[in-house]
Amino acid sequence: MHYKYLHHNTYNLFRIYPTKHNNIKYENEELIRYGLPEDVWFHVDDLSSAHVYLRLKPGMTMDDIPKDCITDCCSLVKANSIAGCKQAASWIIFTRWKNLKKEQGFAPGQVTYHRPENVRRLKIEKNNPIVRQLEKSKREVTDTAILAKEQQDRLREIQQEKKAKYKADEKARKLLELERKKEKEARSYDRIMHDDKMTSNADMGATEDSTAAEDYEDDFM
């Protein structure tokens, strides 16, 4: 079974499931499978624990996460670790869901990372008041299909956003090309008009020579 928690300040979504459940590894696997690009994954470092997912708003980065929100996530994942909950302080690791990587032969719930340098690490002390506060907002999610639908809906939304951006970019590109074409035509027209009004020294010399020749012929006759 899975749970959702609501952060009392930022209203971002947490997802977690109980570590004492018999199928914890398989529940971890479900959350790995149905994560969203906006999700941030938390886990107790080097210990078995639940997976906590913080769902950010679109456009947010990890640097945008409030410190108290990170503390809540770390406290929650520590409290849901059989070994970690007994420690006075534990190291917590967290990274974007899209940085999680499954390799062939991995056990259910086991992950590595596409970019290990993007994994952050924080030491957190036991904080029961925070955990009790979060427990008040806990809501059970028993149907995995809900997680799958959330992912499908978001991916469809992202695809629509990409299409809209592509259309907007194409429109802007065509307008820019049209503007450049108009500027080029205007410059070409100005140059033609300017050339028509100018008389070169060669032209003036030719005129003078022709006139002189005509005058000479008139004098001779």
N, C-alpha and C positions, 0 to 999 in steps of 0.2 A: 504494500500500500504506500501511497505517496501523500505528502502534505504540502500545503501552500501556507506561507507566512507573509504577513504584510508589515513592512517597516513603518513604524508609527510616524516618522518624519518625512521620508522621501516618497512613500507609497510605491516603492519598487517591490517586485515580487520575488519571494523566496520559494524554493521548492526543496523538500527534504523528505526522507522516509526513515522509519525507525531502524536503528542498527540491530535491534534484538529480533527482528523479523527473520524467519528461517530462510527466506529467499532474498536476503539483502544484496548479494552479488548480482542476481538477475534484475533486481529493481534498479541497481546502479546502472546496469547495462541499458535498461529502458530509457533512463534519463540521458545517458550519453547519446543514444540513438535519436531521441526526439528533442534535442536542444535547439535553441535558436541562436542566430548570429549575435544577438544582443546579450546573451547569457554569459555570466562570469561564474566559473566553477571554483569551488573551495573544497579542500580536503586536508586532513591532518597529515603532516609530512611524516613519511616512514612508518605510519601506523594505519591499521584498518579503521575506517570511519565511514559515516554516511557521506554522500555527495550533496553539497548545498549549492544551489544555483541562484544567483542574483540576476533578475531580469531587468536590464537597463532599458531606458527609453531610447528609441531610435536616434542615432546621431551622437549618443553619449560615448565617452571613452572611459577607460579604467581610471584615468586621472580625474575624471569628473565625479567619481563616487565619493560622497561625504565620508569623513573619517569615522563618524559614529556608525554609519551603515556598514563599513568594513569590519568594525569591531563587533557589530551584531552578528554578521555572517560567520566570523571566526569563532565567536563564542558559541554559536549554534552548532557548528560542525564539531567543535571540541567536545561539547556536551553529548553529541551523538557518536562518540568513539568510545568503545568499551575500555580501551587502555587510556586514551587521552583524557577522558572525564575524571580519571583518578589522579592525574598529574596537576600540580599547582600551576604549571605553565606548559604550553605546547607550541611547537612551530606549526604554522598553517601555511599552505601554499595555495595560490590562486592564479588563474589565468582565464583568458577568453575561451568559451566553449569551442570555438572554431580552431583553437590551437591544440585541442585534444586529438590524439592519434591512436587508432587501433591497428595493431599489427597481427599478422597471421600467427596463430598459436597462443594468443593472449587469453588469459582466463576471463570469465565474465566480470565486468567492472574494472578490469585492469587497463590502464592507458599509459601512453607516453606522450611526447609533444612534438609537434612539427618544428617549433622554435623554442628550445629550452630557455633561451635568453629572455623570453617574454613571460616567464613564470616568476611571480613575485612571492616573497616569503616574509612572514610576520610572526613574531612571538606574541602569544596572547595568554593572559592569566585567566584562571577560572572566574567566571562572572555569572553567578546564579541569578541575580536580579534581572539581568538582561534576558536570559533564557526564559525566565518566568513571564516577563513582559511579552516576549514573542509568542509564547505558548497560548496567550489569550486570543491571538488572531489566527490560530491554527485551523485549517480546513482540510478535511480528508478528501483525497482524490482516489477513488477505487477503480476507475475505468481508464486503462491505458489509452483507449481510443481518444480520450480528451486531449492527452499529450500529443498524439499524432495529429489531431485536427488543428491544434494550436500551431504546430510546426507547418502544416500544409497551408493554413490561412496566412501565416506570416511570409512564407516563401512565395506564395502567390502575390501577396502585397508588394514584396520586394521586386518581383518580376514586373509588375505593373509600374512601379516607380522607375525602374530602369528604362522601360519602354517610353514613359512620359519624358524622361530626361533625354533620351535619344532623339525623340521628336523635337523637343525644345532646342537641343543642340543643333540639329539639322536645319531648323527654321532660322536660328541665329546665324549659322554658317552661310545659308543662301542669301540672307539679307545683307551680310557682310560682303559677299561676292558681288551682289547687285550694286551695292554702294561703291565698291572699288571700280566696277565697270563704268558706272556713271562718272566717277572722278577721272578715270582714264579718258573717256570720251570728251569730257569737258576740257581736259588739258590738251588733247589733240585738236579740238576746235579752236581753242585760243591760239595755238601755235600756227594754224593755217591762217587765221585772221591777222596775226602779227606779221607773218611772212608776206602777205599780200600788200601790206602797207609799207614795207621796207624796200629801198632801192640801193643796190650795191654800187660800189665804186666802179666796177666793171661796166655796169649798165650806164652809169653817168658818162664814162669815158667813151662808150660806144655811141651815145647820143651826140656828144661833142664832136667826135670824129666824123660822124655822118653829116652833121650840120656844116662843118668846115668844108667837107667835100662838095656839098651842094653849093656853098658860097663860091668856091673856087671855080666850079663849072659855070655859074652865072657870070662871073667876071671874065672868063675866057670867051664866052659867046658875046 
